[in-house]
Amino acid sequence: MSGPTLRSRFGSLSPAAKLLVVNQFGINTGFYMVLPFLTVYLATELGWATALVGLVLGIRVLSQQGLFLIGGTAADRLGCRPMIVLGCGCGSWPSGCSPWPPPRQGSSPRPC
């Protein structure tokens, strides 16, 4: 005899838990769809060596996994809300505090 199906288990979740599952699915889908395109862009359009592309993307994935541990521990100790606010601030700070002005229409992209 088999256990409950995935559909019945999902249906038994609270609305907040359903939203969390759907949101996480969207985040993971978006990330794993962008990663191959980013690899091709860095190697072909920017002309980066394959080893450098692998190194950059490897550091990105490893830092993300490592920060899950740090962020989860901090959320357990400090609470979820302060860590979410800190995360939103850290995510929006680089674009708001860029030393380069946004490119004008029709101009070349800003230097990296």
NUZALUM-435654 format. One record per residue (C-alpha): y, z, x. Coordinates in nm, 4 decimals, always signed. Layout:
[gunu [Y, Z, X]] ...
END
This chain:
[gunu [+0.0000, +0.0000, +0.0000]] [gunu [+0.3383, -0.0929, +0.1392]] [gunu [+0.6509, +0.1210, +0.1488]] [gunu [+0.9891, +0.0534, -0.0089]] [gunu [+1.1431, -0.2867, +0.0530]] [gunu [+1.4643, -0.3397, +0.2413]] [gunu [+1.6414, -0.4402, -0.0793]] [gunu [+1.5382, -0.1221, -0.2616]] [gunu [+1.6379, +0.0938, +0.0352]] [gunu [+1.9789, -0.0767, +0.0548]] [gunu [+2.0241, -0.0368, -0.3211]] [gunu [+1.9657, +0.3367, -0.2955]] [gunu [+2.2566, +0.3858, -0.0535]] [gunu [+2.5914, +0.5261, -0.1617]] [gunu [+2.8807, +0.2765, -0.1967]] [gunu [+3.0370, +0.4067, +0.1263]] [gunu [+2.7092, +0.3611, +0.3143]] [gunu [+2.6683, +0.0087, +0.1723]] [gunu [+3.0197, -0.0783, +0.2906]] [gunu [+2.9387, +0.0600, +0.6358]] [gunu [+2.6189, -0.1460, +0.6601]] [gunu [+2.7918, -0.4676, +0.5480]] [gunu [+3.0852, -0.4031, +0.7837]] [gunu [+2.8572, -0.3413, +1.0825]] [gunu [+2.6614, -0.6564, +0.9987]] [gunu [+2.9856, -0.8566, +1.0016]] [gunu [+3.0981, -0.7062, +1.3322]] [gunu [+2.7650, -0.7767, +1.5016]] [gunu [+2.7462, -1.1286, +1.3600]] [gunu [+3.0987, -1.2074, +1.4761]] [gunu [+3.0387, -1.0664, +1.8224]] [gunu [+2.7137, -1.2524, +1.8790]] [gunu [+2.8676, -1.5767, +1.7489]] [gunu [+3.1718, -1.5531, +1.9780]] [gunu [+2.9874, -1.4582, +2.2964]] [gunu [+2.8204, -1.7999, +2.3544]] [gunu [+3.1461, -1.9840, +2.2833]] [gunu [+3.3312, -1.7550, +2.5235]] [gunu [+3.0736, -1.8299, +2.7914]] [gunu [+3.1185, -2.2040, +2.7495]] [gunu [+3.4989, -2.1723, +2.7405]] [gunu [+3.5158, -1.9648, +3.0597]] [gunu [+3.2799, -2.1972, +3.2461]] [gunu [+3.4061, -2.5356, +3.1283]] [gunu [+3.7698, -2.5010, +3.0237]] [gunu [+3.8764, -2.2433, +3.2821]] [gunu [+3.6351, -2.3614, +3.5491]] [gunu [+3.4932, -2.0196, +3.6327]] [gunu [+3.1747, -2.0053, +3.8357]] [gunu [+2.8613, -1.9216, +3.6403]] [gunu [+2.8083, -1.6013, +3.8367]] [gunu [+3.1625, -1.4844, +3.7571]] [gunu [+3.1175, -1.5583, +3.3860]] [gunu [+2.7926, -1.3619, +3.3875]] [gunu [+2.9542, -1.0737, +3.5731]] [gunu [+3.2530, -1.0536, +3.3381]] [gunu [+3.0417, -1.0716, +3.0235]] [gunu [+2.7880, -0.8264, +3.1670]] [gunu [+3.0604, -0.5737, +3.2483]] [gunu [+3.2001, -0.6175, +2.8979]] [gunu [+2.8649, -0.5472, +2.7297]] [gunu [+2.7788, -0.2572, +2.9607]] [gunu [+3.1197, -0.0963, +2.9128]] [gunu [+3.0850, -0.1294, +2.5360]] [gunu [+2.7456, +0.0399, +2.5386]] [gunu [+2.8687, +0.3127, +2.7725]] [gunu [+3.1760, +0.3784, +2.5615]] [gunu [+2.9563, +0.4270, +2.2545]] [gunu [+2.8162, +0.7367, +2.4219]] [gunu [+3.1587, +0.8676, +2.5256]] [gunu [+3.3228, +0.7854, +2.1921]] [gunu [+3.0389, +0.9353, +1.9908]] [gunu [+3.0478, +1.2571, +2.1902]] [gunu [+3.4256, +1.2799, +2.1539]] [gunu [+3.3994, +1.2145, +1.7782]] [gunu [+3.1457, +1.4952, +1.7468]] [gunu [+3.3760, +1.7370, +1.9276]] [gunu [+3.7221, +1.6266, +1.8080]] [gunu [+3.6434, +1.4723, +1.4704]] [gunu [+3.6129, +1.1150, +1.3504]] [gunu [+3.9695, +1.0603, +1.2315]] [gunu [+4.1441, +1.1317, +1.5662]] [gunu [+3.8982, +0.9053, +1.7469]] [gunu [+3.9495, +0.6217, +1.4962]] [gunu [+4.3269, +0.6494, +1.5354]] [gunu [+4.2890, +0.6537, +1.9147]] [gunu [+4.0603, +0.3505, +1.9007]] [gunu [+4.3040, +0.1550, +1.6846]] [gunu [+4.5857, +0.2462, +1.9223]] [gunu [+4.3877, +0.1405, +2.2285]] [gunu [+4.2953, -0.1867, +2.0587]] [gunu [+4.6486, -0.2797, +1.9565]] [gunu [+4.8357, -0.1487, +2.2616]] [gunu [+4.7594, -0.4416, +2.4972]] [gunu [+4.8903, -0.7036, +2.2573]] [gunu [+5.2002, -0.5032, +2.1684]] [gunu [+5.2890, -0.4093, +2.5255]] [gunu [+5.2196, -0.7384, +2.6993]] [gunu [+5.4647, -0.8094, +2.9836]] [gunu [+5.4705, -1.1778, +2.8831]] [gunu [+5.6587, -1.2948, +2.5769]] [gunu [+5.4587, -1.4869, +2.3183]] [gunu [+5.4432, -1.8595, +2.3951]] [gunu [+5.6896, -2.0841, +2.2149]] [gunu [+5.5732, -2.3629, +1.9904]] [gunu [+5.4791, -2.6634, +2.2023]] [gunu [+5.4950, -2.4803, +2.5374]] [gunu [+5.2163, -2.4170, +2.7824]] [gunu [+5.0062, -2.1018, +2.7365]] [gunu [+5.1173, -1.7832, +2.9076]] [gunu [+4.9835, -1.7148, +3.2583]] [gunu [+4.6833, -1.4902, +3.3067]] 
END
